[in-house]
Amino acid sequence: LIGRLMFELPEEMGLIAIAVRQTQGKGRGGNVWLSPVGCALSTLHIAIPLHSNLGQRIPFIQHLVSLAVVESVRSIPGYEDIDLRVKWPNDIYYSDLMKLGGVLVNSTLVESTFHILIGFGFNVNNSNPTICINDLITKFNKEEGTNLKPLTVDCLIARTVTVLERLIDIFQEKGPNGVLPRYYKYWVHSGKQVRLCSEEGPIAWIVGIDDYGYLQVHEEGKGVESVHPDGNSFDMLRNLIVPK
């Protein structure tokens, strides 16, 4: 539906579709995305000029959306220490332990404008199939003696889109360096060690992401290299970067 409507709207208008649950949710690489009631489920349309900072670095959009989801919670007074984090390239995690959300971005270039469809889903009030944001809040309340209230799907979708809009504005004005300090504040990978290509492959250390949003690793004696997410899968549980 949005794919048909997005070309009929003025470029300055956004468009969003929100579902209470999905029966045919899609994940990255053709995976199925489970979407029970209690998830925040949304597809957002935005238009990005090709000749702009973000238009020249479209892979960064998935990172901005993941960051927006995390900040939608952690920018609320009192909720700053809820252990919600980003995992490269497009996941939202509880600490570095468990996935509770993801982002899928599709782009279409029409003349000099990218039409971007952003699908995002994250667990707000459903403990299955993994864990949800309100579980993290309950856990935090027990450990810290606080009385933070549960959050709602509607609130967090609205906050995510609002934060994303601000992040895009900052990126367009200042480029990657305008948002990367905020991204690194919440990402799970700092100083993590991985092996390249296979379980017996060379050891490398994650150092960050480059100007185009690709993961950078430092292999001893070889310097820093970028790893492209469309050709590699980063399996944090096995500590590997492997070709798909």
Secondary structure, DSSP 8 states (H G I E B T S, - for coil): -HHHHTTTS-TT--EEEEES--SS-B-GGG-B----TTEEEEEEEEEEESSSTTTT-TTHHHHHHHHHHHHHHHTSTT-TTS-EEEETTTEEEETTTEEEEEEEEEEEEETTEEEEEEEEEEESS---SS--HHHHHHHHHHHHT-------HHHHHHHHHHHHHHHHHHHHHH-GGGTHHHHHHHBS-TT-EEEESSTTS-EEEEEEE-TTS-EEEEETTTEEEEE-TTTEEEETTTTEEEE-
